[in-house]
């Protein structure tokens, strides 16, 4: 961050603006250019304790030490670096997201979550079926009544 644009080891106002824009993309926040300018100026003035019109590493580090939560909020979501950038004006498609998550590598990377979800799903299906069978009446068979009772929609006979 300190050698991104200029290479002199100091942060300047334009670099703060670029940092805020990148943070907005990573955190799905949206500000107008005017809001970015105002936020950049406030942040820059707060960080530039020596009024040198640039921020050195020590000034930046000292501000991080005074605000413990700031370090957590400044962290960049590394996972987002590997995602393709969304095209402007293109609609989000749920089936594309589902297909991306139904690949073997994704399932293996999230195996604990997948096992938990499957166990949760199976337990609920078993509970639903056993509850429905409690209200099975071969003489007055009514499938809708059984489903409603098993779902807990109807509580009394």
NORBEL-V115719 format. One record per helix or strand of 3 or more residues. SS is the DSSP state (alpha for helix, beta for strand). FROM is the first residue (numbers start at 1). LEN is the number of residues. If there is no record, write none. Layout:
SS & FROM & LEN
SS & FROM & LEN
This chain:
alpha & 13 & 15
alpha & 33 & 15
alpha & 57 & 10
alpha & 68 & 7
alpha & 78 & 5
alpha & 94 & 8
alpha & 104 & 6
alpha & 111 & 24
alpha & 143 & 9
